[in-house]
Amino acid sequence: MSARDQILSKIESQETIKHPGAFQGASEDFDFRASLEVVGARVVTPAELDALFPGRRRYDKTMDGLSLADVEVLEIDGAFGVAENGAIWLTEEDMPHRVAPFICQHLVINVSKIVPNMHAAYAELKKPSSSFGLFLAGPSKTADIEQSLVIGAHGARSLTVVIRN
């Protein structure tokens, strides 16, 4: 008997585990602003945004990824935010290019809809409208084994979120 067959026979001989049933108890009691601050983002009003980044501009879809390399501040709209973890769902339609939120120095995302948790977020995604999408939470952060935290190594150095009603 081959090693593969031995492994498969052991798996087949295991007792069947019953499915636990429908998921219960997903909390809806989350604070989007607090979650954003935990992941290193800041939440501002439109007036505060104008003071932080005067003269910022939006970039159109005619730009290729490399032409965005010198973008200091990129402002885009997010489809919705997730209060549970501060993540924001972005689609290809929200960005001038797929690389845009990762190549700019400072990212500003406008959000007008907030869902309570990832269960609600995935319910929103049952209506796919884009060939590309991602959840983005906070500015880029990485740390090495020496525990040196680097902000902006793999993406934007800051994330600013404007919650619009």
C-alpha positions as CSV (number, residue, x, y, z in Angstrom):
1,M,0.0,0.0,0.0
2,S,1.4,3.4,-1.0
3,A,1.8,6.2,1.5
4,R,-1.0,8.1,-0.3
5,D,-3.3,5.1,0.1
6,Q,-2.4,4.8,3.8
7,I,-3.2,8.4,4.4
8,L,-6.5,8.3,2.5
9,S,-7.6,5.1,4.4
10,K,-6.8,6.8,7.7
11,I,-8.9,9.8,6.7
12,E,-11.8,7.6,5.5
13,S,-11.8,5.6,8.8
14,Q,-12.2,8.8,10.9
15,E,-15.6,9.4,12.6
16,T,-17.8,11.8,10.7
17,I,-18.0,15.2,12.4
18,K,-21.4,16.8,12.3
19,H,-21.8,20.3,11.0
20,P,-22.4,22.7,13.8
21,G,-25.3,24.3,12.1
22,A,-26.1,27.9,11.1
23,F,-23.7,30.5,12.4
24,Q,-25.1,32.4,15.4
25,G,-24.0,35.4,17.3
26,A,-22.1,37.7,14.9
27,S,-22.0,41.0,16.7
28,E,-23.2,44.1,15.1
29,D,-21.9,46.3,17.9
30,F,-18.7,47.7,16.4
31,D,-17.4,51.3,16.0
32,F,-16.0,52.0,12.5
33,R,-14.1,55.0,13.7
34,A,-12.4,53.1,16.5
35,S,-11.6,50.2,14.3
36,L,-9.9,52.5,11.8
37,E,-7.8,54.1,14.5
38,V,-6.7,50.7,15.7
39,V,-5.4,49.9,12.2
40,G,-3.5,53.2,12.0
41,A,-6.0,55.2,9.9
42,R,-7.4,58.6,10.8
43,V,-11.0,59.7,10.3
44,V,-11.6,63.3,9.3
45,T,-14.4,65.6,8.2
46,P,-14.4,67.1,4.7
47,A,-13.3,70.4,6.1
48,E,-10.4,68.8,8.0
49,L,-9.4,66.9,4.8
50,D,-9.1,70.2,2.9
51,A,-6.8,71.5,5.6
52,L,-4.7,68.3,5.6
53,F,-4.3,67.9,1.8
54,P,-4.9,71.2,0.1
55,G,-4.7,71.1,-3.7
56,R,-5.3,67.3,-3.9
57,R,-6.8,66.1,-7.1
58,R,-8.5,63.0,-8.4
59,Y,-6.8,60.9,-11.1
60,D,-8.7,59.5,-14.0
61,K,-8.7,56.0,-15.6
62,T,-6.5,57.1,-18.5
63,M,-3.4,56.9,-16.4
64,D,-1.3,53.7,-16.4
65,G,0.2,52.3,-13.2
66,L,3.7,53.7,-13.7
67,S,2.4,57.3,-14.2
68,L,0.9,57.1,-10.7
69,A,4.4,56.6,-9.1
70,D,4.7,60.3,-8.3
71,V,1.3,60.7,-6.8
72,E,1.6,62.1,-3.4
73,V,-2.1,62.1,-2.4
74,L,-4.7,59.9,-4.0
75,E,-8.4,60.4,-3.2
76,I,-10.9,57.6,-4.1
77,D,-14.3,56.3,-3.1
78,G,-14.8,53.1,-1.3
79,A,-17.8,50.9,-1.9
80,F,-18.4,50.4,1.9
81,G,-16.6,50.1,5.2
82,V,-16.7,47.3,7.7
83,A,-17.1,48.5,11.3
84,E,-15.7,45.2,12.8
85,N,-12.2,45.7,11.5
86,G,-11.9,49.1,9.7
87,A,-11.6,47.5,6.3
88,I,-12.9,49.2,3.2
89,W,-14.0,47.4,0.1
90,L,-12.5,48.8,-3.1
91,T,-13.2,47.8,-6.6
92,E,-11.5,48.4,-9.9
93,E,-14.1,51.0,-10.7
94,D,-13.2,53.0,-7.6
95,M,-9.5,53.4,-8.7
96,P,-7.7,55.0,-11.6
97,H,-5.6,51.8,-11.7
98,R,-5.3,48.6,-9.6
99,V,-1.9,49.7,-8.3
100,A,-3.2,53.1,-7.2
101,P,-3.8,52.5,-3.5
102,F,-0.4,50.9,-3.1
103,I,1.8,53.3,-5.0
104,C,0.6,56.6,-3.7
105,Q,2.2,58.1,-0.6
106,H,-1.1,59.1,1.2
107,L,-4.4,57.5,0.5
108,V,-7.8,59.2,1.1
109,I,-10.9,57.1,0.9
110,N,-14.5,58.5,1.0
111,V,-17.0,56.0,2.5
112,S,-20.8,56.6,2.7
113,K,-22.0,53.1,3.6
114,I,-20.8,51.1,6.7
115,V,-21.8,47.5,7.4
116,P,-21.3,46.1,10.9
117,N,-19.2,43.0,10.3
118,M,-17.6,40.7,7.7
119,H,-20.7,38.6,7.5
120,A,-22.7,41.6,6.3
121,A,-19.7,42.6,4.0
122,Y,-19.8,39.2,2.2
123,A,-23.6,39.5,1.9
124,E,-22.9,42.8,0.0
125,L,-20.5,41.0,-2.3
126,K,-23.1,38.5,-3.5
127,K,-23.8,41.1,-6.2
128,P,-20.4,41.1,-8.0
129,S,-19.9,44.2,-10.2
130,S,-16.2,44.2,-10.7
131,S,-13.5,41.8,-11.9
132,F,-11.1,43.1,-9.2
133,G,-11.7,44.0,-5.6
134,L,-10.0,44.1,-2.2
135,F,-10.5,44.9,1.5
136,L,-8.0,47.5,2.6
137,A,-7.5,48.3,6.3
138,G,-5.1,51.0,7.3
139,P,-1.8,52.2,5.9
140,S,0.9,49.7,4.9
141,K,2.7,48.3,7.9
142,T,5.4,45.6,8.2
143,A,7.8,44.6,11.0
144,D,10.8,42.3,11.0
145,I,12.0,39.9,13.6
146,E,13.8,42.7,15.4
147,Q,10.4,44.3,15.9
148,S,11.1,47.4,13.8
149,L,7.8,48.7,12.5
150,V,8.0,50.3,9.0
151,I,5.0,52.3,7.8
152,G,4.6,52.6,4.0
153,A,6.9,49.8,2.9
154,H,4.4,48.1,0.7
155,G,1.8,50.8,0.2
156,A,0.5,54.1,1.3
157,R,2.2,55.7,4.4
158,S,-1.1,57.0,5.6
159,L,-4.8,56.3,5.2
160,T,-7.3,59.0,5.8
161,V,-11.0,58.2,5.8
162,V,-13.9,60.6,5.2
163,I,-17.3,59.2,6.3
164,R,-19.8,61.0,4.1
165,N,-23.5,60.8,4.7
